[in-house]
Amino acid sequence: MSSPSPAALKHTVELIRRRSVTPDDGGCQDYIDSVLSPLGFTRIRVDTGGITNSIYIRPGEKPGTLAFAGHTDVVPTGPEARWPHPPFAAVAEGGVLHGRGAQDMKGGIACWLAALEYCCTQNIPMPGLQLLITSDEEGDSVDGTIRLVEYLQSHDLLPDAAVVGEPSSSSQVGDTIRRGRRGVVHVYVSVEGKQGHSAYPQDADNAIHHAIEALHAILHIDWGKPAADFPPTSCQFTNVKGGEGASNVIPGRATAFADIRYNPGLDFEAIRQRIETACSVSAATRLDIRHEAAAFYTPDCALLDLVENSIRQVNGVQTLRDTGGGTSDGRFLATAGIPVVELGLTNDTIHQIGERVAISELDELTRIYAEIITHF
Ligand SMILES: [Zn+2]
């Protein structure tokens, strides 16, 4: 493959310079359109609830349809003065490109664009192609990829497989791909007791004492045997509030919040039942249990083999098929029955002050993406 690196670098710079702090797109999807339309792509806008969403679609010279999914929004910069270079200036220095979104995930989108340009100029026959791009990934993810998938479903356009360009790699491009993610359940615990004087407990009902029992019961739930290839279910209480600040007041109200990352050996219904059973001892305790994100898993398949072989072909790296980390937009595609794999740049500076990417990584990832497109 002739050197594709200047194209990937150029696209990354152009995207970083478009300030797109979530949920703003900042003109990034217009830029993507300007790259793709000369390659024969048509853009379908699926803007919803003030969010910019685009599907770019191109008929194939070969059977099958391959989608690439990603987001143009980035997380806030934090104090800009603490960045070594301004976060939206896209300064390249010493083989490194600096800027918010360099790794997560404007760099990944740029590499897919450069790979498409390469395949087109080389007249490589390609499958049907889609790019599913949202500006609502880093925020609420309410009107983003899920709306794109709904559009594809209702227009009978679902792809045969999808690559999500999130930065999956640990220390070398391709050393880690994600084939699944744990799901997320949120638990809001609230306790109504009766406020009173701490020297007269017979006239009060301590909400904190009830809350402690509920938290203890939830923390000691046996989540059962975890599904293979996944980290076990984890329940973390991240907020507990109660008390009036005075040393002699029994609190009448207490609240707590738990974030559960569940292994797909369980489902939401099983989790809800176990929590309600564990907390049924106290009538004062109210629970609000919500399913925030579904778990997903792509079993061994041709897509995973193709991605692994493409990585090995380009840089000889041995790939770990992983399911770690938080949730991702891959879940919306997987829920629609599409085999999903996440492959992107390294993730050692994502969301940090001074986010940056090695320019050599852009070159490697572009080559790997071109291999995947060519051999799909
Ligand atoms: Zn991301």
Residues whose N, C-alpha, C, O or C-beta is under 5 A from the ligand:
A	BS01	ZN	D104 M105 E166
